[in-house]
Amino acid sequence: MGLLSTPLALVVSFAFLAVLLYKHVNLGITLNATAIFLALLSLSWLDIPNIIFKTTSDVLTISVSLATFGIMLLSELYKETGIINHLSESLSRIIKKPKVVLSVLPAVIGLLPVAGGALMSAPLVDSEADKLKLRPEKKAYVNLWFRHTIFPVYPLSQVLILAAALSATTVSSLILRNIPVVVVMVTVGYAIGFWKVSNPKSNGLCGGKSELNSDFKDFFKSFSPILASIIVAVGLDMVFEDFSKQGFDVLIAVTVGIIVLIAISKLSLQVFLKPLKSWGIYGITLAAYGAFLLGSVIKATGISGIFENLVASGSVDTTVLLVIIPAVLGILTASALGGVSISIPILTGIMAFSPKMASLVYMSAYLGYVISPTHLCFAFTARYFKCSLGKVYKYVVPSFIVTFTTVLLIYFLV
């Protein structure tokens, strides 16, 4: 047996988790360390190696971890080759309308799920926002909010992939339920971000047809690795559901995306190897594995029984648990991955997940993460535009309320 009772071990382990997060320890190390610490406190030490072995040899764990590695590699190669710059610049030339550019650019760059990645879109947002004479806090809000509108329906989102894997659902089933939420996120972001903001007067200068065709060609060429990955992932997910539940769809899709990127950029071996020398790509991969290991430990400890008794006695409604646990964890860990990876294993002992329930958990964790004051994108964006978090919250809070209300309405009505 472990050293402590299960409830006490859980409290101590979560305190340990909080300390690591406060000290800004890498999320990959944090999740794995918390899993081992919880196991040492609550399980027989002889059982721990078996849990680690089963988790490490699990096909789903392997495929999702490798897919996460591939997604991070694709993101890093986009930056190293400069293709991300061609993507954003060509898009700006095609659209030409500052409000639309500001709505689309952060989301497009958000397709590359890099921690604190809002800094990548901030200079572009700053330039376009000056045309509309937006205040610094409005610039920060637009950059933060629109960057995060795409992930709930993005097939290559690590958190969406993990949520589907842990809940034994499919990525496509979650995306279908999240589409209305994204529509609302974009609408409320546009309404709040550009309220009483006038479009700048056109200077009358416009490129010819050949120039526009060239811009479209540049955009589709630079977007083709991501587009190829999305098409393959969605296609496999829709045709081979059991195949997709093992995580192979995204793994294959990302591999295709990397091959396309290598082909269009004529990538040298030196540039390809450069991201592999960075700790960041391994840290996120380790976080994906840590999510599965923590889930295995949580299931082995029987922690779910605590919540199961509360539900059985009628003290707590299951919907409350589906909302509160992931949302609080998303805020505290400043990570959607952290919120999902901890809450779903706890809740799977109480209920069998449907896409409806998995979507609610995902969106609760995700929106909690978006508004967390320690969320890297939030902190970096406010720092870049030289404004306080409080001024940005003035726009973020009503956006959160409208979006979360939509999430609940979809859950209860659809």
Order of alpha helices (4+ residues) and beta strands (2+ residues): alpha-alpha-alpha-alpha-alpha-alpha-alpha-alpha-alpha-alpha-alpha-alpha-alpha-alpha-alpha-alpha-alpha-alpha-alpha-alpha-alpha
